[in-house]
Amino acid sequence: MRIFAASIGTETNTFAPIPTALESFHEMFYAPPGQHPDDAKLCTAPLWVARRRAKAEGWTLIEGTSTFAEPAGLVSREAHETLRDEVLGQLRAAMPVDGVLLGLHGAMVADGYDDCEGDLIARVREIVGAAVPIGVELDPHCHMTKKRVRNATLIICFKEFPHTDFVARGEEVVELTLQAVRGKIKPVMSLCDCRMIGSFPTTMQPMRGFVDKISALEGKDGVLSISIAHCFPYADVPELGSRILVVTDDRKEAGDRLARTLADEFLAMRGKTTPDYHSPDEAIDIAGKESGTVVIADPSDNPGGGAPGDSTVILRRLIERGVKGAALAPMWDPMAVRLSFMAGTGGKLRLRFGGKTAPTSGLPVDALITVKKLVRDATQTFVDAKVPLGDCAAIDLGGIEVVLITKRAQSMGIDLFTGMGVDIARKKIVVVKSTNHFHAAFAPIASRVLYCDSGGPIPRDHRQVPYTRVQRPIWPLDEAVQPIMV
């Protein structure tokens, strides 16, 4: 048995000011055939799992390229076509194959391509033919388009947000694809469009209970897998929106009924799945009354959603209000990092940092700082994966410590701070730039977690996003909506 596996991923915010080029993929993560490191990355779990299965079971895995770019703006046509054609060329050279595994994000948009993943999957189907199973793993913040469902054999999304289960879902994709190759199952997919835009953290109710419910349905009555495509709200593409995908073992009608039932239930949760958002001053006021460490999340400047990650809005309020015992990370400013390295550990300098990229990034901060720690090629941990941060500097502004990074990334692991010598256990306030991926690592050390809307480039109210191409009606842009089978 011969299986081909590859991975191309990024999450495209079509409103973001930072373009995504071919070098963006090479800078963040690029592993040519056979050079994937021995740990699973967010979008490469199918390849990583298949490598272990192939070694243990004696079948042949042909590894293609794996690559990922930090979420940002529109992907260049050159980047998409170059990486796509690279993988397709590797697949052609590997033929004949018995199956294909693809680890993709699902929200990649390029110049001239609204559906990059659908384009790739369709071209893979043309090469391998109608009979060869194609298994795909997607991030739930994807656009679950008709094109990719039509051309894949099965698609499975991560269930958790934060995405702590990307390896577990990769194991499911590999197992079900292998069963399909061996003729033990005949996967068919049922897709229902919920006509909804939203954010759905699984760390809170009612989303927690809904995910547990669909998980309990799997493995019964021919149901192989159920995925909730949350959608990625910051892309102006026609097929934006939340969708329910049910994979059954050749039970299309039953799958359709279940997808529609779950879509009705999911739509009924609209407006109830997001946390309360506070202004920066409200969050600081609440934190001041709490004992222990309060974690304040700033999702409106989340680099994981395509924001620059250099907003100074919350930091400036901490400074202006004279708050001490606070820490913030990450702040993306490669030039400030370079200047900090020039000053050296323990050095003092008047540094201007942050507030460079977007009008919503706020004004730069000018402060006399002390360089506390410098690290070359730093990383942070997300589940078992290492996320590169580039050269980093921890600076002290007289009671507030900030971690400056070179490679854009959101807050994921506490080692983002501790690896830079910042003792967050002793801080009153810890500010993280993230929507919810921080939660698994930071919630255990927090007396309270607060969510703040600092007015950054990713509005929390989706009615403020300037869509022009999204299919209407859709909630919350419109009130009267009903799920539609796709």
Order of alpha helices (4+ residues) and beta strands (2+ residues): beta-alpha-beta-alpha-beta-alpha-beta-alpha-beta-alpha-beta-alpha-beta-alpha-beta-beta-alpha-beta-alpha-beta-alpha-beta-alpha-beta-beta-beta-beta-alpha-beta-alpha-beta-beta
